[in-house]
Amino acid sequence: MSLYDPIKTGSRITRAMSVQSAIHWAFVNEKVRLDFDRYGAHEFDREGIDPIWRGMRIAELGTVVDGGRGGSSRNAAFDARIIADRIESLPITAIDPAGVDHDGYRLTERSRREMAIRVVQHAISGIAPDWGKHERLRIQSVEMVWCARGRDFYGLVANEGSTYVWRDKHRNKREVVGEVCPVVCMGSPEAIRVKRWRYHAWCGVLLHLWHELRQPGVLDAIKITNDLPPLNPWSDT
């Protein structure tokens, strides 16, 4: 089956797509944009608005409001606009049923919008979120330097270790500061847990959109298939 297979439904031709392919089609082919200004007033762009206040509000939201001032969104296909609208109105519970993140903190409006943008980005790129497939427990130097003579990278060391004091055979005092190489632990179980939580959150959002877009009468010329990403891809590794 190709990406957009036509299906004859009565006198109308319907295209069958997975939910990710439908998002890709809406934002790449039809060029719709996310518009988080749910009131349609474009409060950040009205005349007479203090630019400092505008910048503060945009920083709070974590994104620039875009797409509601004409442009390609108004000319996009009906189904593409519906898909964008469902992503814009994504509920927090679609990310996590309890409404909390991987550390137990409450998800905010900013978290919801960031996830909506992330879902679109992954659909456009066709790449699933990193769930830690290539993560391995390892220790790595915080900073690496290139050695032209050895033609290799070496960990950067600094004289920040313990001070060692002694007297030589002539009773002269000697003092040396130990060299240390700052390191960081990579691929820890905690890091993998966070990546898998984010992958599950992405799957939850796609499942929510799949359910919403399959409802009768929601889409006009697109049929959403049952194709969804695997929920636990690490189970097969």
Salt bridges, closest charged atoms under 4 A:
ASP37 OD2 - HIS42 ND1 3.60
ASP45 OD1 - ARG54 NH2 3.24
GLU60 OE1 - ARG57 NH1 2.59
ASP66 OD1 - ARG33 NH1 3.37
ASP85 OD1 - ARG38 NH2 3.37
ASP85 OD2 - ARG86 NH1 3.42
GLU88 OE1 - ARG38 NH1 2.88
ASP103 OD2 - HIS102 ND1 3.27
ASP103 OD1 - ARG193 NH2 3.63
GLU109 OE2 - ARG112 NH2 2.63
GLU109 OE2 - ARG113 NE 2.80
GLU114 OE2 - ARG110 NE 3.16
ASP130 OD2 - LYS195 NZ 2.84
GLU135 OE2 - LYS195 NZ 2.55
ASP168 OD2 - ARG174 NH2 3.11
GLU190 OE2 - ARG193 NH2 2.63
GLU212 OE1 - ARG86 NE 3.37
ASP220 OD1 - ARG12 NH1 3.14
